[in-house]
Amino acid sequence: MRIISKTKLRAFWAKHPKAEEPLNAWHKTVEHVEWANPNEVRNTRALKVDRWVW
């Protein structure tokens, strides 16, 4: 996944400090991933959250 900038993430966690750690973990997980299809996204362990609907 190509992430252009962390600016929006930083702005969000400035308002919601508890979000910083999970967003940094997400960023670290996805910054070097090359998914071929939506199933690969769903199967990424670090992205499995019960509330997400794909």
C-alpha positions in Angstrom: 0.0 0.0 0.0 1.3 3.4 -0.8 0.9 5.9 2.0 1.6 9.4 0.8 1.6 11.2 4.1 1.1 10.6 7.8 -0.2 14.2 8.2 -3.8 13.2 8.5 -3.0 10.4 10.9 -1.1 12.8 13.1 -3.9 15.3 13.1 -6.3 12.6 14.1 -4.3 11.4 17.0 -3.6 14.9 18.2 -7.4 15.1 18.8 -7.6 11.4 19.9 -4.3 10.5 21.7 -5.4 6.9 22.4 -5.4 6.4 18.6 -1.7 7.1 18.1 -0.4 3.6 19.0 -2.9 1.7 16.9 -2.5 4.0 13.9 1.3 3.7 14.1 1.0 -0.1 14.2 -1.4 0.0 11.2 1.0 2.2 9.3 4.0 0.0 10.0 2.0 -3.0 8.9 0.6 -1.6 5.6 3.4 0.6 4.4 5.3 -2.2 2.6 2.4 -4.5 1.7 1.5 -5.3 -1.9 -2.0 -6.8 -1.8 -3.3 -8.4 -4.9 -7.0 -8.6 -3.9 -9.4 -7.7 -1.1 -9.1 -11.2 0.4 -5.4 -10.6 1.1 -6.4 -7.4 2.9 -8.9 -9.3 5.0 -6.4 -12.0 5.9 -3.8 -9.5 7.1 -3.6 -10.4 10.8 -2.8 -6.9 12.1 -5.9 -5.5 10.4 -8.4 -7.9 11.9 -10.8 -5.8 13.9 -14.3 -7.1 14.6 -15.9 -3.8 13.8 -14.5 -3.5 10.3 -16.8 -4.5 7.5 -15.3 -5.2 4.0 
